[in-house]
Amino acid sequence: MAIITLAHNLRLRVVAEGVETEEQWRFLHLLRCDEIQGYVYSKPLPPEELELLLGSSNAIPAKA
C-alpha cells in the first residue's frame, strides 16, 4: 500500500503487472491501484487474436 500511496502523492498512475486472479484484482482495487495487466484479463495473444478480442463485446471484462 505504501508504494501506491507514494506514487499517488507524486501524481503518478500505478500499474500492477502479473495479476492472475480475481482475488489479487480485488485486493489491488481496495488499495486504489489504477490499472492492472495479466492473466486475470487474458493470456498473451498474437496480434490477430487480440484484434478479435478488442473488436468483441467481451474485450474488457466488467469489474465491480
PDBQT receptor file of N, H, CA, C and O in Angstrom, charges set to zero:
ATOM      1  N   MET A   1       0.817  -1.187   0.000  1.00  0.00    +0.000 N 
ATOM      2  CA  MET A   1       0.000   0.000   0.000  1.00  0.00    +0.000 C 
ATOM      3  C   MET A   1       0.865   1.256   0.000  1.00  0.00    +0.000 C 
ATOM      4  O   MET A   1       0.488   2.265  -0.597  1.00  0.00    +0.000 OA
ATOM      5  N   ALA A   2       1.998   1.207   0.650  1.00  0.00    +0.000 N 
ATOM      6  H   ALA A   2       2.304   0.388   1.134  1.00  0.00    +0.000 HD
ATOM      7  CA  ALA A   2       2.866   2.382   0.733  1.00  0.00    +0.000 C 
ATOM      8  C   ALA A   2       3.347   2.815  -0.646  1.00  0.00    +0.000 C 
ATOM      9  O   ALA A   2       3.427   4.012  -0.920  1.00  0.00    +0.000 OA
ATOM     10  N   ILE A   3       3.666   1.866  -1.514  1.00  0.00    +0.000 N 
ATOM     11  H   ILE A   3       3.601   0.893  -1.290  1.00  0.00    +0.000 HD
ATOM     12  CA  ILE A   3       4.148   2.211  -2.854  1.00  0.00    +0.000 C 
ATOM     13  C   ILE A   3       3.051   2.914  -3.644  1.00  0.00    +0.000 C 
ATOM     14  O   ILE A   3       3.310   3.912  -4.317  1.00  0.00    +0.000 OA
ATOM     15  N   ILE A   4       1.824   2.396  -3.566  1.00  0.00    +0.000 N 
ATOM     16  H   ILE A   4       1.613   1.585  -3.020  1.00  0.00    +0.000 HD
ATOM     17  CA  ILE A   4       0.707   3.004  -4.281  1.00  0.00    +0.000 C 
ATOM     18  C   ILE A   4       0.442   4.410  -3.748  1.00  0.00    +0.000 C 
ATOM     19  O   ILE A   4       0.234   5.336  -4.532  1.00  0.00    +0.000 OA
ATOM     20  N   THR A   5       0.448   4.580  -2.443  1.00  0.00    +0.000 N 
ATOM     21  H   THR A   5       0.617   3.828  -1.806  1.00  0.00    +0.000 HD
ATOM     22  CA  THR A   5       0.230   5.891  -1.833  1.00  0.00    +0.000 C 
ATOM     23  C   THR A   5       1.327   6.870  -2.235  1.00  0.00    +0.000 C 
ATOM     24  O   THR A   5       1.042   8.019  -2.572  1.00  0.00    +0.000 OA
ATOM     25  N   LEU A   6       2.569   6.422  -2.200  1.00  0.00    +0.000 N 
ATOM     26  H   LEU A   6       2.800   5.489  -1.926  1.00  0.00    +0.000 HD
ATOM     27  CA  LEU A   6       3.684   7.276  -2.605  1.00  0.00    +0.000 C 
ATOM     28  C   LEU A   6       3.519   7.712  -4.054  1.00  0.00    +0.000 C 
ATOM     29  O   LEU A   6       3.669   8.893  -4.367  1.00  0.00    +0.000 OA
ATOM     30  N   ALA A   7       3.213   6.775  -4.934  1.00  0.00    +0.000 N 
ATOM     31  H   ALA A   7       3.091   5.816  -4.680  1.00  0.00    +0.000 HD
ATOM     32  CA  ALA A   7       3.031   7.106  -6.348  1.00  0.00    +0.000 C 
ATOM     33  C   ALA A   7       1.904   8.110  -6.533  1.00  0.00    +0.000 C 
ATOM     34  O   ALA A   7       2.048   9.075  -7.284  1.00  0.00    +0.000 OA
ATOM     35  N   HIS A   8       0.784   7.890  -5.855  1.00  0.00    +0.000 N 
ATOM     36  H   HIS A   8       0.667   7.106  -5.245  1.00  0.00    +0.000 HD
ATOM     37  CA  HIS A   8      -0.333   8.831  -5.967  1.00  0.00    +0.000 C 
ATOM     38  C   HIS A   8       0.041  10.211  -5.429  1.00  0.00    +0.000 C 
ATOM     39  O   HIS A   8      -0.366  11.223  -5.999  1.00  0.00    +0.000 OA
ATOM     40  N   ASN A   9       0.804  10.265  -4.350  1.00  0.00    +0.000 N 
ATOM     41  H   ASN A   9       1.134   9.443  -3.887  1.00  0.00    +0.000 HD
ATOM     42  CA  ASN A   9       1.258  11.560  -3.823  1.00  0.00    +0.000 C 
ATOM     43  C   ASN A   9       2.165  12.292  -4.810  1.00  0.00    +0.000 C 
ATOM     44  O   ASN A   9       2.237  13.521  -4.807  1.00  0.00    +0.000 OA
ATOM     45  N   LEU A  10       2.851  11.531  -5.647  1.00  0.00    +0.000 N 
ATOM     46  H   LEU A  10       2.793  10.532  -5.649  1.00  0.00    +0.000 HD
ATOM     47  CA  LEU A  10       3.699  12.106  -6.695  1.00  0.00    +0.000 C 
ATOM     48  C   LEU A  10       2.926  12.335  -7.995  1.00  0.00    +0.000 C 
ATOM     49  O   LEU A  10       3.501  12.682  -9.027  1.00  0.00    +0.000 OA
ATOM     50  N   ARG A  11       1.605  12.130  -7.918  1.00  0.00    +0.000 N 
ATOM     51  H   ARG A  11       1.138  11.849  -7.080  1.00  0.00    +0.000 HD
ATOM     52  CA  ARG A  11       0.701  12.289  -9.069  1.00  0.00    +0.000 C 
ATOM     53  C   ARG A  11       1.048  11.343 -10.209  1.00  0.00    +0.000 C 
ATOM     54  O   ARG A  11       0.981  11.710 -11.382  1.00  0.00    +0.000 OA
ATOM     55  N   LEU A  12       1.423  10.111  -9.841  1.00  0.00    +0.000 N 
ATOM     56  H   LEU A  12       1.477   9.813  -8.888  1.00  0.00    +0.000 HD
ATOM     57  CA  LEU A  12       1.701   9.063 -10.817  1.00  0.00    +0.000 C 
ATOM     58  C   LEU A  12       0.557   8.062 -10.805  1.00  0.00    +0.000 C 
ATOM     59  O   LEU A  12      -0.118   7.889  -9.790  1.00  0.00    +0.000 OA
ATOM     60  N   ARG A  13       0.346   7.409 -11.929  1.00  0.00    +0.000 N 
ATOM     61  H   ARG A  13       0.895   7.550 -12.753  1.00  0.00    +0.000 HD
ATOM     62  CA  ARG A  13      -0.626   6.319 -12.007  1.00  0.00    +0.000 C 
ATOM     63  C   ARG A  13       0.123   5.018 -11.731  1.00  0.00    +0.000 C 
ATOM     64  O   ARG A  13       1.293   4.880 -12.087  1.00  0.00    +0.000 OA
ATOM     65  N   VAL A  14      -0.553   4.076 -11.099  1.00  0.00    +0.000 N 
ATOM     66  H   VAL A  14      -1.504   4.189 -10.810  1.00  0.00    +0.000 HD
ATOM     67  CA  VAL A  14       0.060   2.813 -10.693  1.00  0.00    +0.000 C 
ATOM     68  C   VAL A  14      -0.502   1.682 -11.546  1.00  0.00    +0.000 C 
ATOM     69  O   VAL A  14      -1.717   1.522 -11.664  1.00  0.00    +0.000 OA
ATOM     70  N   VAL A  15       0.405   0.892 -12.146  1.00  0.00    +0.000 N 
ATOM     71  H   VAL A  15       1.392   1.022 -12.050  1.00  0.00    +0.000 HD
ATOM     72  CA  VAL A  15       0.022  -0.266 -12.935  1.00  0.00    +0.000 C 
ATOM     73  C   VAL A  15       0.601  -1.508 -12.272  1.00  0.00    +0.000 C 
ATOM     74  O   VAL A  15       1.814  -1.615 -12.087  1.00  0.00    +0.000 OA
ATOM     75  N   ALA A  16      -0.271  -2.443 -11.917  1.00  0.00    +0.000 N 
ATOM     76  H   ALA A  16      -1.256  -2.357 -12.068  1.00  0.00    +0.000 HD
ATOM     77  CA  ALA A  16       0.181  -3.723 -11.348  1.00  0.00    +0.000 C 
ATOM     78  C   ALA A  16       0.292  -4.737 -12.475  1.00  0.00    +0.000 C 
ATOM     79  O   ALA A  16      -0.664  -4.943 -13.222  1.00  0.00    +0.000 OA
ATOM     80  N   GLU A  17       1.434  -5.361 -12.601  1.00  0.00    +0.000 N 
ATOM     81  H   GLU A  17       2.211  -5.193 -11.994  1.00  0.00    +0.000 HD
ATOM     82  CA  GLU A  17       1.664  -6.370 -13.631  1.00  0.00    +0.000 C 
ATOM     83  C   GLU A  17       1.558  -7.760 -13.031  1.00  0.00    +0.000 C 
ATOM     84  O   GLU A  17       1.816  -7.957 -11.844  1.00  0.00    +0.000 OA
ATOM     85  N   GLY A  18       1.179  -8.713 -13.855  1.00  0.00    +0.000 N 
ATOM     86  H   GLY A  18       0.969  -8.552 -14.820  1.00  0.00    +0.000 HD
ATOM     87  CA  GLY A  18       1.164 -10.108 -13.425  1.00  0.00    +0.000 C 
ATOM     88  C   GLY A  18      -0.015 -10.480 -12.553  1.00  0.00    +0.000 C 
ATOM     89  O   GLY A  18       0.071 -11.428 -11.773  1.00  0.00    +0.000 OA
ATOM     90  N   VAL A  19      -1.121  -9.751 -12.668  1.00  0.00    +0.000 N 
ATOM     91  H   VAL A  19      -1.192  -8.981 -13.301  1.00  0.00    +0.000 HD
ATOM     92  CA  VAL A  19      -2.314 -10.058 -11.872  1.00  0.00    +0.000 C 
ATOM     93  C   VAL A  19      -2.993 -11.275 -12.492  1.00  0.00    +0.000 C 
ATOM     94  O   VAL A  19      -3.415 -11.240 -13.648  1.00  0.00    +0.000 OA
ATOM     95  N   GLU A  20      -3.092 -12.349 -11.716  1.00  0.00    +0.000 N 
ATOM     96  H   GLU A  20      -2.748 -12.377 -10.777  1.00  0.00    +0.000 HD
ATOM     97  CA  GLU A  20      -3.577 -13.614 -12.261  1.00  0.00    +0.000 C 
ATOM     98  C   GLU A  20      -4.933 -14.050 -11.733  1.00  0.00    +0.000 C 
ATOM     99  O   GLU A  20      -5.582 -14.891 -12.354  1.00  0.00    +0.000 OA
ATOM    100  N   THR A  21      -5.379 -13.510 -10.616  1.00  0.00    +0.000 N 
ATOM    101  H   THR A  21      -4.851 -12.826 -10.112  1.00  0.00    +0.000 HD
ATOM    102  CA  THR A  21      -6.629 -13.985 -10.024  1.00  0.00    +0.000 C 
ATOM    103  C   THR A  21      -7.549 -12.820  -9.681  1.00  0.00    +0.000 C 
ATOM    104  O   THR A  21      -7.110 -11.680  -9.526  1.00  0.00    +0.000 OA
ATOM    105  N   GLU A  22      -8.849 -13.139  -9.567  1.00  0.00    +0.000 N 
ATOM    106  H   GLU A  22      -9.205 -14.065  -9.693  1.00  0.00    +0.000 HD
ATOM    107  CA  GLU A  22      -9.828 -12.142  -9.138  1.00  0.00    +0.000 C 
ATOM    108  C   GLU A  22      -9.498 -11.624  -7.737  1.00  0.00    +0.000 C 
ATOM    109  O   GLU A  22      -9.685 -10.444  -7.441  1.00  0.00    +0.000 OA
ATOM    110  N   GLU A  23      -9.010 -12.514  -6.891  1.00  0.00    +0.000 N 
ATOM    111  H   GLU A  23      -8.858 -13.472  -7.132  1.00  0.00    +0.000 HD
ATOM    112  CA  GLU A  23      -8.657 -12.112  -5.520  1.00  0.00    +0.000 C 
ATOM    113  C   GLU A  23      -7.560 -11.047  -5.533  1.00  0.00    +0.000 C 
ATOM    114  O   GLU A  23      -7.636 -10.064  -4.796  1.00  0.00    +0.000 OA
ATOM    115  N   GLN A  24      -6.548 -11.244  -6.368  1.00  0.00    +0.000 N 
ATOM    116  H   GLN A  24      -6.487 -12.043  -6.966  1.00  0.00    +0.000 HD
ATOM    117  CA  GLN A  24      -5.485 -10.246  -6.487  1.00  0.00    +0.000 C 
ATOM    118  C   GLN A  24      -6.053  -8.931  -7.007  1.00  0.00    +0.000 C 
ATOM    119  O   GLN A  24      -5.715  -7.858  -6.507  1.00  0.00    +0.000 OA
ATOM    120  N   TRP A  25      -6.929  -9.021  -8.026  1.00  0.00    +0.000 N 
ATOM    121  H   TRP A  25      -7.204  -9.893  -8.433  1.00  0.00    +0.000 HD
ATOM    122  CA  TRP A  25      -7.519  -7.820  -8.597  1.00  0.00    +0.000 C 
ATOM    123  C   TRP A  25      -8.322  -7.065  -7.539  1.00  0.00    +0.000 C 
ATOM    124  O   TRP A  25      -8.188  -5.846  -7.426  1.00  0.00    +0.000 OA
ATOM    125  N   ARG A  26      -9.149  -7.761  -6.766  1.00  0.00    +0.000 N 
ATOM    126  H   ARG A  26      -9.257  -8.751  -6.858  1.00  0.00    +0.000 HD
ATOM    127  CA  ARG A  26      -9.951  -7.116  -5.727  1.00  0.00    +0.000 C 
ATOM    128  C   ARG A  26      -9.061  -6.434  -4.679  1.00  0.00    +0.000 C 
ATOM    129  O   ARG A  26      -9.352  -5.320  -4.243  1.00  0.00    +0.000 OA
ATOM    130  N   PHE A  27      -7.983  -7.104  -4.280  1.00  0.00    +0.000 N 
ATOM    131  H   PHE A  27      -7.746  -8.009  -4.634  1.00  0.00    +0.000 HD
ATOM    132  CA  PHE A  27      -7.059  -6.527  -3.306  1.00  0.00    +0.000 C 
ATOM    133  C   PHE A  27      -6.434  -5.245  -3.845  1.00  0.00    +0.000 C 
ATOM    134  O   PHE A  27      -6.371  -4.239  -3.138  1.00  0.00    +0.000 OA
ATOM    135  N   LEU A  28      -5.974  -5.276  -5.087  1.00  0.00    +0.000 N 
ATOM    136  H   LEU A  28      -6.024  -6.093  -5.661  1.00  0.00    +0.000 HD
ATOM    137  CA  LEU A  28      -5.369  -4.082  -5.692  1.00  0.00    +0.000 C 
ATOM    138  C   LEU A  28      -6.399  -2.971  -5.856  1.00  0.00    +0.000 C 
ATOM    139  O   LEU A  28      -6.072  -1.793  -5.711  1.00  0.00    +0.000 OA
ATOM    140  N   HIS A  29      -7.627  -3.337  -6.153  1.00  0.00    +0.000 N 
ATOM    141  H   HIS A  29      -7.892  -4.294  -6.271  1.00  0.00    +0.000 HD
ATOM    142  CA  HIS A  29      -8.694  -2.353  -6.255  1.00  0.00    +0.000 C 
ATOM    143  C   HIS A  29      -8.914  -1.664  -4.908  1.00  0.00    +0.000 C 
ATOM    144  O   HIS A  29      -9.087  -0.446  -4.855  1.00  0.00    +0.000 OA
ATOM    145  N   LEU A  30      -8.910  -2.427  -3.837  1.00  0.00    +0.000 N 
ATOM    146  H   LEU A  30      -8.770  -3.416  -3.880  1.00  0.00    +0.000 HD
ATOM    147  CA  LEU A  30      -9.055  -1.848  -2.499  1.00  0.00    +0.000 C 
ATOM    148  C   LEU A  30      -7.916  -0.896  -2.162  1.00  0.00    +0.000 C 
ATOM    149  O   LEU A  30      -8.111   0.089  -1.450  1.00  0.00    +0.000 OA
ATOM    150  N   LEU A  31      -6.732  -1.194  -2.673  1.00  0.00    +0.000 N 
ATOM    151  H   LEU A  31      -6.574  -1.995  -3.251  1.00  0.00    +0.000 HD
ATOM    152  CA  LEU A  31      -5.567  -0.346  -2.441  1.00  0.00    +0.000 C 
ATOM    153  C   LEU A  31      -5.514   0.847  -3.389  1.00  0.00    +0.000 C 
ATOM    154  O   LEU A  31      -4.592   1.660  -3.321  1.00  0.00    +0.000 OA
ATOM    155  N   ARG A  32      -6.504   0.950  -4.271  1.00  0.00    +0.000 N 
ATOM    156  H   ARG A  32      -7.253   0.290  -4.327  1.00  0.00    +0.000 HD
ATOM    157  CA  ARG A  32      -6.632   2.049  -5.232  1.00  0.00    +0.000 C 
ATOM    158  C   ARG A  32      -5.567   2.023  -6.323  1.00  0.00    +0.000 C 
ATOM    159  O   ARG A  32      -5.115   3.070  -6.789  1.00  0.00    +0.000 OA
ATOM    160  N   CYS A  33      -5.173   0.817  -6.725  1.00  0.00    +0.000 N 
ATOM    161  H   CYS A  33      -5.540  -0.033  -6.347  1.00  0.00    +0.000 HD
ATOM    162  CA  CYS A  33      -4.275   0.670  -7.865  1.00  0.00    +0.000 C 
ATOM    163  C   CYS A  33      -5.036   1.135  -9.111  1.00  0.00    +0.000 C 
ATOM    164  O   CYS A  33      -6.212   0.811  -9.272  1.00  0.00    +0.000 OA
ATOM    165  N   ASP A  34      -4.377   1.887  -9.986  1.00  0.00    +0.000 N 
ATOM    166  H   ASP A  34      -3.421   2.150  -9.855  1.00  0.00    +0.000 HD
ATOM    167  CA  ASP A  34      -5.073   2.497 -11.123  1.00  0.00    +0.000 C 
ATOM    168  C   ASP A  34      -5.338   1.534 -12.277  1.00  0.00    +0.000 C 
ATOM    169  O   ASP A  34      -6.415   1.564 -12.873  1.00  0.00    +0.000 OA
ATOM    170  N   GLU A  35      -4.385   0.699 -12.589  1.00  0.00    +0.000 N 
ATOM    171  H   GLU A  35      -3.511   0.674 -12.105  1.00  0.00    +0.000 HD
ATOM    172  CA  GLU A  35      -4.505  -0.208 -13.736  1.00  0.00    +0.000 C 
ATOM    173  C   GLU A  35      -3.896  -1.555 -13.379  1.00  0.00    +0.000 C 
ATOM    174  O   GLU A  35      -3.039  -1.657 -12.501  1.00  0.00    +0.000 OA
ATOM    175  N   ILE A  36      -4.356  -2.582 -14.077  1.00  0.00    +0.000 N 
ATOM    176  H   ILE A  36      -5.053  -2.498 -14.790  1.00  0.00    +0.000 HD
ATOM    177  CA  ILE A  36      -3.741  -3.898 -13.914  1.00  0.00    +0.000 C 
ATOM    178  C   ILE A  36      -3.541  -4.519 -15.284  1.00  0.00    +0.000 C 
ATOM    179  O   ILE A  36      -4.185  -4.133 -16.259  1.00  0.00    +0.000 OA
ATOM    180  N   GLN A  37      -2.648  -5.474 -15.340  1.00  0.00    +0.000 N 
ATOM    181  H   GLN A  37      -2.125  -5.788 -14.548  1.00  0.00    +0.000 HD
ATOM    182  CA  GLN A  37      -2.498  -6.300 -16.530  1.00  0.00    +0.000 C 
ATOM    183  C   GLN A  37      -2.113  -7.687 -16.072  1.00  0.00    +0.000 C 
ATOM    184  O   GLN A  37      -1.489  -7.866 -15.026  1.00  0.00    +0.000 OA
ATOM    185  N   GLY A  38      -2.490  -8.656 -16.864  1.00  0.00    +0.000 N 
ATOM    186  H   GLY A  38      -2.997  -8.511 -17.714  1.00  0.00    +0.000 HD
ATOM    187  CA  GLY A  38      -2.129 -10.014 -16.523  1.00  0.00    +0.000 C 
ATOM    188  C   GLY A  38      -3.190 -11.015 -16.941  1.00  0.00    +0.000 C 
ATOM    189  O   GLY A  38      -4.160 -10.669 -17.614  1.00  0.00    +0.000 OA
ATOM    190  N   TYR A  39      -2.994 -12.248 -16.536  1.00  0.00    +0.000 N 
ATOM    191  H   TYR A  39      -2.206 -12.529 -15.989  1.00  0.00    +0.000 HD
ATOM    192  CA  TYR A  39      -3.855 -13.354 -16.920  1.00  0.00    +0.000 C 
ATOM    193  C   TYR A  39      -5.287 -13.193 -16.436  1.00  0.00    +0.000 C 
ATOM    194  O   TYR A  39      -6.177 -13.859 -16.964  1.00  0.00    +0.000 OA
ATOM    195  N   VAL A  40      -5.546 -12.337 -15.452  1.00  0.00    +0.000 N 
ATOM    196  H   VAL A  40      -4.823 -11.796 -15.023  1.00  0.00    +0.000 HD
ATOM    197  CA  VAL A  40      -6.918 -12.136 -14.991  1.00  0.00    +0.000 C 
ATOM    198  C   VAL A  40      -7.772 -11.600 -16.146  1.00  0.00    +0.000 C 
ATOM    199  O   VAL A  40      -8.979 -11.840 -16.176  1.00  0.00    +0.000 OA
ATOM    200  N   TYR A  41      -7.173 -10.888 -17.084  1.00  0.00    +0.000 N 
ATOM    201  H   TYR A  41      -6.192 -10.693 -17.060  1.00  0.00    +0.000 HD
ATOM    202  CA  TYR A  41      -7.885 -10.414 -18.270  1.00  0.00    +0.000 C 
ATOM    203  C   TYR A  41      -7.732 -11.359 -19.442  1.00  0.00    +0.000 C 
ATOM    204  O   TYR A  41      -8.717 -11.727 -20.082  1.00  0.00    +0.000 OA
ATOM    205  N   SER A  42      -6.499 -11.754 -19.729  1.00  0.00    +0.000 N 
ATOM    206  H   SER A  42      -5.698 -11.455 -19.209  1.00  0.00    +0.000 HD
ATOM    207  CA  SER A  42      -6.258 -12.603 -20.891  1.00  0.00    +0.000 C 
ATOM    208  C   SER A  42      -4.824 -13.114 -20.861  1.00  0.00    +0.000 C 
ATOM    209  O   SER A  42      -3.923 -12.467 -20.328  1.00  0.00    +0.000 OA
ATOM    210  N   LYS A  43      -4.641 -14.288 -21.446  1.00  0.00    +0.000 N 
ATOM    211  H   LYS A  43      -5.374 -14.813 -21.879  1.00  0.00    +0.000 HD
ATOM    212  CA  LYS A  43      -3.286 -14.776 -21.673  1.00  0.00    +0.000 C 
ATOM    213  C   LYS A  43      -2.665 -13.955 -22.805  1.00  0.00    +0.000 C 
ATOM    214  O   LYS A  43      -3.398 -13.278 -23.526  1.00  0.00    +0.000 OA
ATOM    215  N   PRO A  44      -1.354 -13.992 -22.984  1.00  0.00    +0.000 N 
ATOM    216  CA  PRO A  44      -0.750 -13.283 -24.114  1.00  0.00    +0.000 C 
ATOM    217  C   PRO A  44      -1.328 -13.804 -25.427  1.00  0.00    +0.000 C 
ATOM    218  O   PRO A  44      -1.512 -15.009 -25.598  1.00  0.00    +0.000 OA
ATOM    219  N   LEU A  45      -1.609 -12.899 -26.343  1.00  0.00    +0.000 N 
ATOM    220  H   LEU A  45      -1.460 -11.920 -26.204  1.00  0.00    +0.000 HD
ATOM    221  CA  LEU A  45      -2.245 -13.260 -27.606  1.00  0.00    +0.000 C 
ATOM    222  C   LEU A  45      -1.441 -12.755 -28.792  1.00  0.00    +0.000 C 
ATOM    223  O   LEU A  45      -0.796 -11.710 -28.710  1.00  0.00    +0.000 OA
ATOM    224  N   PRO A  46      -1.479 -13.506 -29.911  1.00  0.00    +0.000 N 
ATOM    225  CA  PRO A  46      -0.895 -12.970 -31.140  1.00  0.00    +0.000 C 
ATOM    226  C   PRO A  46      -1.771 -11.813 -31.636  1.00  0.00    +0.000 C 
ATOM    227  O   PRO A  46      -2.943 -11.728 -31.271  1.00  0.00    +0.000 OA
ATOM    228  N   PRO A  47      -1.218 -10.930 -32.457  1.00  0.00    +0.000 N 
ATOM    229  CA  PRO A  47      -1.959  -9.742 -32.898  1.00  0.00    +0.000 C 
ATOM    230  C   PRO A  47      -3.346 -10.032 -33.481  1.00  0.00    +0.000 C 
ATOM    231  O   PRO A  47      -4.293  -9.291 -33.217  1.00  0.00    +0.000 OA
ATOM    232  N   GLU A  48      -3.469 -11.093 -34.264  1.00  0.00    +0.000 N 
ATOM    233  H   GLU A  48      -2.699 -11.694 -34.478  1.00  0.00    +0.000 HD
ATOM    234  CA  GLU A  48      -4.749 -11.394 -34.898  1.00  0.00    +0.000 C 
ATOM    235  C   GLU A  48      -5.826 -11.698 -33.857  1.00  0.00    +0.000 C 
ATOM    236  O   GLU A  48      -6.959 -11.233 -33.982  1.00  0.00    +0.000 OA
ATOM    237  N   GLU A  49      -5.477 -12.474 -32.831  1.00  0.00    +0.000 N 
ATOM    238  H   GLU A  49      -4.557 -12.852 -32.729  1.00  0.00    +0.000 HD
ATOM    239  CA  GLU A  49      -6.440 -12.820 -31.789  1.00  0.00    +0.000 C 
ATOM    240  C   GLU A  49      -6.764 -11.604 -30.924  1.00  0.00    +0.000 C 
ATOM    241  O   GLU A  49      -7.896 -11.449 -30.466  1.00  0.00    +0.000 OA
ATOM    242  N   LEU A  50      -5.775 -10.749 -30.704  1.00  0.00    +0.000 N 
ATOM    243  H   LEU A  50      -4.856 -10.875 -31.077  1.00  0.00    +0.000 HD
ATOM    244  CA  LEU A  50      -6.011  -9.533 -29.926  1.00  0.00    +0.000 C 
ATOM    245  C   LEU A  50      -7.017  -8.634 -30.637  1.00  0.00    +0.000 C 
ATOM    246  O   LEU A  50      -7.914  -8.078 -30.005  1.00  0.00    +0.000 OA
ATOM    247  N   GLU A  51      -6.865  -8.494 -31.951  1.00  0.00    +0.000 N 
ATOM    248  H   GLU A  51      -6.136  -8.947 -32.464  1.00  0.00    +0.000 HD
ATOM    249  CA  GLU A  51      -7.813  -7.684 -32.717  1.00  0.00    +0.000 C 
ATOM    250  C   GLU A  51      -9.225  -8.234 -32.588  1.00  0.00    +0.000 C 
ATOM    251  O   GLU A  51     -10.179  -7.472 -32.438  1.00  0.00    +0.000 OA
ATOM    252  N   LEU A  52      -9.362  -9.555 -32.645  1.00  0.00    +0.000 N 
ATOM    253  H   LEU A  52      -8.587 -10.174 -32.767  1.00  0.00    +0.000 HD
ATOM    254  CA  LEU A  52     -10.684 -10.164 -32.485  1.00  0.00    +0.000 C 
ATOM    255  C   LEU A  52     -11.245  -9.901 -31.092  1.00  0.00    +0.000 C 
ATOM    256  O   LEU A  52     -12.425  -9.584 -30.944  1.00  0.00    +0.000 OA
ATOM    257  N   LEU A  53     -10.398 -10.032 -30.071  1.00  0.00    +0.000 N 
ATOM    258  H   LEU A  53      -9.439 -10.289 -30.191  1.00  0.00    +0.000 HD
ATOM    259  CA  LEU A  53     -10.843  -9.797 -28.703  1.00  0.00    +0.000 C 
ATOM    260  C   LEU A  53     -11.284  -8.350 -28.508  1.00  0.00    +0.000 C 
ATOM    261  O   LEU A  53     -12.341  -8.094 -27.932  1.00  0.00    +0.000 OA
ATOM    262  N   LEU A  54     -10.478  -7.406 -28.985  1.00  0.00    +0.000 N 
ATOM    263  H   LEU A  54      -9.619  -7.614 -29.453  1.00  0.00    +0.000 HD
ATOM    264  CA  LEU A  54     -10.802  -5.997 -28.809  1.00  0.00    +0.000 C 
ATOM    265  C   LEU A  54     -12.018  -5.578 -29.625  1.00  0.00    +0.000 C 
ATOM    266  O   LEU A  54     -12.699  -4.616 -29.273  1.00  0.00    +0.000 OA
ATOM    267  N   GLY A  55     -12.292  -6.289 -30.704  1.00  0.00    +0.000 N 
ATOM    268  H   GLY A  55     -11.738  -7.071 -30.990  1.00  0.00    +0.000 HD
ATOM    269  CA  GLY A  55     -13.454  -5.977 -31.526  1.00  0.00    +0.000 C 
ATOM    270  C   GLY A  55     -14.738  -6.586 -31.006  1.00  0.00    +0.000 C 
ATOM    271  O   GLY A  55     -15.820  -6.263 -31.496  1.00  0.00    +0.000 OA
ATOM    272  N   SER A  56     -14.634  -7.472 -30.007  1.00  0.00    +0.000 N 
ATOM    273  H   SER A  56     -13.755  -7.734 -29.609  1.00  0.00    +0.000 HD
ATOM    274  CA  SER A  56     -15.828  -8.132 -29.475  1.00  0.00    +0.000 C 
ATOM    275  C   SER A  56     -16.370  -7.388 -28.270  1.00  0.00    +0.000 C 
ATOM    276  O   SER A  56     -15.690  -6.533 -27.700  1.00  0.00    +0.000 OA
ATOM    277  N   SER A  57     -17.588  -7.711 -27.884  1.00  0.00    +0.000 N 
ATOM    278  H   SER A  57     -18.140  -8.405 -28.346  1.00  0.00    +0.000 HD
ATOM    279  CA  SER A  57     -18.188  -7.090 -26.699  1.00  0.00    +0.000 C 
ATOM    280  C   SER A  57     -17.575  -7.625 -25.423  1.00  0.00    +0.000 C 
ATOM    281  O   SER A  57     -17.841  -7.087 -24.348  1.00  0.00    +0.000 OA
ATOM    282  N   ASN A  58     -16.762  -8.669 -25.505  1.00  0.00    +0.000 N 
ATOM    283  H   ASN A  58     -16.546  -9.107 -26.378  1.00  0.00    +0.000 HD
ATOM    284  CA  ASN A  58     -16.105  -9.262 -24.318  1.00  0.00    +0.000 C 
ATOM    285  C   ASN A  58     -14.682  -8.738 -24.147  1.00  0.00    +0.000 C 
ATOM    286  O   ASN A  58     -13.899  -9.317 -23.394  1.00  0.00    +0.000 OA
ATOM    287  N   ALA A  59     -14.340  -7.661 -24.829  1.00  0.00    +0.000 N 
ATOM    288  H   ALA A  59     -14.976  -7.191 -25.441  1.00  0.00    +0.000 HD
ATOM    289  CA  ALA A  59     -12.968  -7.178 -24.819  1.00  0.00    +0.000 C 
ATOM    290  C   ALA A  59     -12.471  -6.827 -23.425  1.00  0.00    +0.000 C 
ATOM    291  O   ALA A  59     -11.345  -7.177 -23.070  1.00  0.00    +0.000 OA
ATOM    292  N   ILE A  60     -13.274  -6.152 -22.637  1.00  0.00    +0.000 N 
ATOM    293  H   ILE A  60     -14.188  -5.868 -22.925  1.00  0.00    +0.000 HD
ATOM    294  CA  ILE A  60     -12.848  -5.738 -21.311  1.00  0.00    +0.000 C 
ATOM    295  C   ILE A  60     -13.852  -6.259 -20.308  1.00  0.00    +0.000 C 
ATOM    296  O   ILE A  60     -14.986  -5.783 -20.256  1.00  0.00    +0.000 OA
ATOM    297  N   PRO A  61     -13.445  -7.239 -19.504  1.00  0.00    +0.000 N 
ATOM    298  CA  PRO A  61     -14.387  -7.782 -18.510  1.00  0.00    +0.000 C 
ATOM    299  C   PRO A  61     -14.836  -6.712 -17.516  1.00  0.00    +0.000 C 
ATOM    300  O   PRO A  61     -14.050  -5.863 -17.095  1.00  0.00    +0.000 OA
ATOM    301  N   ALA A  62     -16.093  -6.773 -17.160  1.00  0.00    +0.000 N 
ATOM    302  H   ALA A  62     -16.731  -7.462 -17.502  1.00  0.00    +0.000 HD
ATOM    303  CA  ALA A  62     -16.627  -5.817 -16.183  1.00  0.00    +0.000 C 
ATOM    304  C   ALA A  62     -16.113  -6.183 -14.789  1.00  0.00    +0.000 C 
ATOM    305  O   ALA A  62     -16.195  -7.340 -14.377  1.00  0.00    +0.000 OA
ATOM    306  N   LYS A  63     -15.595  -5.214 -14.080  1.00  0.00    +0.000 N 
ATOM    307  H   LYS A  63     -15.529  -4.274 -14.414  1.00  0.00    +0.000 HD
ATOM    308  CA  LYS A  63     -15.109  -5.412 -12.724  1.00  0.00    +0.000 C 
ATOM    309  C   LYS A  63     -15.874  -4.482 -11.816  1.00  0.00    +0.000 C 
ATOM    310  O   LYS A  63     -16.094  -3.316 -12.144  1.00  0.00    +0.000 OA
ATOM    311  N   ALA A  64     -16.283  -5.004 -10.667  1.00  0.00    +0.000 N 
ATOM    312  H   ALA A  64     -16.105  -5.951 -10.401  1.00  0.00    +0.000 HD
ATOM    313  CA  ALA A  64     -17.025  -4.152  -9.733  1.00  0.00    +0.000 C 
ATOM    314  C   ALA A  64     -16.241  -3.957  -8.454  1.00  0.00    +0.000 C 
ATOM    315  O   ALA A  64     -16.703  -3.268  -7.545  1.00  0.00    +0.000 OA
TER     316      ALA A  64
